Amino acid sequence: MTTAAASTTTVNLIAFAEDPATIPRLRDRFSTFAQKHSCRAIFLDATRAGERTDETVLGVAGMPAEKLRSTVHDLLIGGVGSALFWAGRDLSDPRFEALASLGTTVVIDSSRAADGLASIQKLAEISASSDRFVRDLSYLRLLPWQDMVAQFFDDEELAQELPRIAAVQVVSGSEPEAYYLAGWLASRLHWKPCGRNELCNDAGEVIHVDIERRGEPRRVLSVVLRSKTCAFTAELDVDSADVVCLTVTGKPQRDKRCAPLHDVDLVSLVEQAMFVPHKDAVFAEALQMARAILYSER
């Protein structure tokens, strides 16, 4: 039986959750994911103790880190890789390290953590100092926004304004998404942190960074890039939360145009986190830059 299971299982997926409000939905989503990809999904419910509803759903409240690791290890299918989806409150939790040691891929959602910015800093440390592959759903959630912002500069005249960008403003309901967007822009445009709320380009010119927390969690409201003569604005349409409108004001300027925002559901985000190539250089650079911006602001 074990051999047959190993031949069809793509990955051992370990999920740890401790927020009572989100556990039912997470369990449902991971059940869908496991069925679609023939995963061995082990769901660890940290709100309940001594309860095992089926072979791979465990109540682990109060279980010490080493015992938790041993219990989960015995449930893994050999011969395939293992990944951890951590929906705990804190990456400094010893249970995180114990479970992360079972595999090579670690997936978190920093915007759901008790301290999302501390989670980004910890994830950056792990990425820089270990051979584990790290992913953050808060970053993957931004891919449609990255595409929208990049569309501005498909226009050759507008692309000439890139070296003249002097300010970036991001408004988001959760801080991790905002810092990742700023980090992604900085990494793509070769900006470096050079002061509190400041980045510098290759010429030493300062780009001011303004991050505002407003709106629903895990939702970006707007991204604004300002040069000395114009402003590039991507923002959710006031009449539809699924549409982003792009405008360029000043000189040069462009008429407003809107396009659907293709939000990605949780299952699809986890699929990307599990199955994209391990070496995601763009994410790694954006993560380290987001961390650097955080340090410069504190």
C-alpha positions in Angstrom: 0.0 0.0 0.0 2.8 2.5 0.9 4.6 1.8 -2.4 1.4 2.5 -4.4 0.7 5.7 -2.6 4.3 6.9 -3.1 4.0 6.3 -6.8 1.0 8.7 -7.2 1.7 11.3 -4.5 3.3 14.5 -5.8 4.3 16.0 -2.4 3.7 15.8 1.3 1.9 19.0 2.2 2.0 19.9 5.9 -0.4 22.7 6.9 -0.3 24.3 10.4 -3.1 26.7 11.4 -4.1 28.3 14.7 -6.7 30.9 13.9 -10.1 29.4 14.8 -11.8 31.8 12.4 -9.9 30.6 9.3 -9.4 26.9 10.0 -12.6 25.6 8.5 -12.0 27.4 5.2 -8.3 26.5 5.1 -9.2 22.8 5.6 -11.6 22.9 2.8 -9.2 24.6 0.4 -6.4 22.2 1.3 -8.7 19.2 0.8 -9.4 20.6 -2.7 -5.7 21.1 -3.4 -4.8 17.6 -2.2 -7.4 15.9 -4.4 -6.3 17.9 -7.4 -2.7 17.1 -7.0 -2.7 13.7 -5.3 -0.9 15.2 -2.3 -0.5 13.7 1.1 -2.1 16.6 3.0 -1.5 16.7 6.7 -3.6 19.4 8.4 -2.5 20.4 11.9 -5.2 22.2 13.9 -3.5 24.0 16.8 -6.8 25.0 18.4 -7.7 21.5 19.4 -5.8 18.9 21.4 -5.9 15.1 21.3 -8.3 14.9 18.4 -7.8 13.1 15.1 -10.8 13.3 12.8 -9.2 11.2 10.1 -5.8 9.9 9.1 -4.3 13.3 8.3 -6.3 15.9 10.3 -4.8 16.2 13.8 -5.5 18.3 16.8 -2.1 19.4 18.1 -2.8 22.2 20.6 -0.2 22.0 23.4 2.0 19.5 21.6 5.7 20.3 22.1 7.7 21.0 19.0 9.8 17.8 18.9 6.8 15.6 19.5 4.9 17.4 16.8 7.8 16.9 14.4 8.0 13.2 15.2 4.2 12.7 14.9 4.1 14.3 11.4 7.3 12.6 10.3 5.6 9.2 10.8 2.7 10.2 8.5 4.9 11.3 5.6 5.1 9.2 2.4 8.7 8.4 1.6 10.2 9.0 -1.8 8.6 12.4 -2.4 9.3 15.9 -1.3 7.7 17.7 1.6 6.5 21.3 2.0 5.2 23.3 4.9 2.3 25.8 4.7 2.6 27.8 7.9 -0.5 29.7 9.0 0.7 30.1 12.5 1.0 33.5 14.2 4.8 33.7 14.5 7.8 32.4 12.6 9.8 32.4 15.9 7.5 29.7 17.2 9.7 26.6 17.8 7.0 24.5 16.1 7.7 26.3 12.9 11.3 25.4 12.9 10.5 21.8 13.8 8.0 21.4 11.0 10.1 23.3 8.4 13.0 20.9 9.0 10.9 18.1 7.5 11.0 19.6 4.0 12.8 22.0 1.6 9.9 24.3 0.8 8.3 26.7 3.2 5.2 28.7 2.3 3.7 31.4 4.5 1.1 34.1 4.2 2.7 37.0 6.1 -0.4 39.3 5.8 -2.3 36.8 8.0 0.4 36.7 10.7 0.2 38.5 14.0 3.1 40.7 12.8 3.4 40.6 9.1 6.5 42.8 8.9 8.3 40.6 11.4 7.4 37.6 9.2 9.0 39.2 6.2 12.2 39.9 8.1 12.3 36.3 9.4 11.6 34.8 5.9 14.3 37.0 4.4 16.8 35.6 7.0 15.7 32.0 6.2 16.1 32.6 2.5 19.5 34.1 2.8 21.0 31.6 5.3 19.6 28.2 4.4 18.9 25.9 1.5 15.2 26.0 2.0 13.0 27.4 -0.8 10.7 30.0 0.6 7.4 31.5 -0.7 5.0 34.1 0.6 1.4 34.1 -0.6 1.3 37.9 0.2 3.9 38.3 -2.6 2.2 35.9 -5.1 -1.1 37.8 -4.5 0.6 40.8 -6.1 1.4 39.3 -9.5 -1.7 40.9 -11.2 -0.7 44.3 -9.8 2.9 43.9 -11.0 1.5 43.2 -14.4 -0.7 46.3 -14.3 2.2 48.6 -13.2 4.5 47.2 -15.8 1.9 48.0 -18.6 2.6 51.7 -18.1 6.1 51.3 -19.4 5.2 49.4 -22.5 4.9 52.9 -23.9 8.3 54.0 -25.0 7.7 57.7 -24.1 6.5 56.7 -20.6 9.4 54.4 -20.1 11.7 57.4 -20.4 10.3 58.6 -17.1 11.6 55.5 -15.2 15.0 57.1 -14.3 13.1 60.2 -13.1 10.8 58.5 -10.6 11.0 60.5 -7.4 8.3 59.0 -5.2 6.3 55.8 -4.6 3.1 55.5 -2.7 1.3 52.2 -2.0 -2.0 52.0 -0.2 -3.0 48.5 1.0 -5.1 46.9 3.7 -2.1 44.8 4.9 1.4 46.1 5.2 3.3 43.1 3.7 1.7 43.5 0.3 2.7 47.2 0.3 6.3 46.5 1.3 6.6 43.7 -1.3 5.4 46.0 -4.0 7.9 48.6 -3.0 10.6 46.0 -2.8 9.7 44.6 -6.2 9.9 48.0 -7.8 13.2 48.7 -6.1 14.7 45.4 -7.2 13.6 45.8 -10.8 14.8 49.5 -11.1 18.0 48.9 -9.1 17.2 51.3 -6.3 18.9 50.9 -2.9 17.7 52.0 0.6 19.5 55.2 1.5 17.6 56.6 4.5 14.3 56.5 6.4 11.5 56.1 3.9 14.0 56.7 1.1 15.5 54.8 -1.8 18.2 56.0 -4.1 18.7 55.3 -7.8 22.1 54.7 -9.6 22.6 58.4 -9.9 22.2 58.9 -6.2 18.8 60.7 -6.5 16.3 60.1 -3.8 12.9 58.3 -4.2 10.6 58.8 -1.3 8.5 55.9 -0.2 5.1 56.3 1.4 3.2 53.3 2.6 -0.4 53.7 3.9 -2.5 51.0 5.5 -6.1 51.4 4.6 -8.9 49.2 3.3 -9.6 45.4 3.5 -6.8 43.0 4.5 -4.8 41.5 1.7 -6.1 44.0 -0.8 -4.1 46.7 -2.5 -6.0 49.9 -3.2 -3.5 51.9 -5.2 0.0 52.3 -6.4 1.3 55.7 -7.5 4.7 56.5 -9.1 5.6 60.2 -9.4 8.4 61.7 -11.5 9.2 65.4 -11.6 6.7 66.0 -14.3 4.0 63.3 -14.1 2.2 60.7 -12.0 1.4 57.1 -12.9 -1.6 55.8 -10.9 -3.0 52.3 -10.7 -6.0 52.0 -8.4 -9.1 50.0 -7.9 -12.1 51.4 -9.6 -14.5 53.0 -7.2 -17.4 51.1 -8.7 -15.8 47.7 -8.9 -13.3 45.9 -6.7 -12.3 43.7 -9.5 -11.2 46.4 -11.9 -8.0 48.5 -11.9 -7.8 51.8 -13.7 -4.5 53.3 -15.0 -4.0 57.0 -15.5 -1.0 59.1 -16.3 -1.3 62.8 -15.4 1.0 65.7 -16.1 3.5 65.7 -18.9 3.4 63.3 -20.6 -0.2 62.2 -19.9 -2.5 59.4 -21.1 -6.2 58.9 -20.9 -7.7 56.7 -18.2 -8.0 53.0 -19.1 -9.4 50.2 -17.0 -8.9 46.4 -17.0 -10.1 43.4 -14.9 -7.9 42.6 -11.9 -7.4 38.8 -12.1 -7.3 38.0 -8.4 -5.9 34.6 -7.6 -7.7 32.2 -5.2 -6.0 30.5 -2.3 -5.7 27.1 -4.0 -4.1 28.7 -7.1 -1.7 30.6 -4.9 -0.6 27.5 -3.2 -0.2 25.8 -6.5 2.1 28.5 -7.6 4.0 28.3 -4.4 4.5 24.5 -4.6 5.1 24.1 -8.3 6.9 27.2 -9.7 10.7 26.6 -10.2 12.5 26.6 -6.9 14.9 29.4 -7.8 12.7 32.4 -8.1 15.3 35.1 -8.4 12.7 38.0 -8.7 11.0 37.0 -5.5 14.3 36.5 -3.7 15.4 40.0 -4.7 12.0 41.6 -3.8 12.1 39.8 -0.4 15.5 41.1 0.5 14.7 44.6 -0.7 11.5 44.6 1.3 13.5 43.6 4.3 16.0 46.4 3.6 13.3 49.0 3.3 11.8 47.8 6.6 15.2 48.2 8.4 15.7 51.6 6.9 12.3 52.8 8.3 12.8 51.5 11.8 
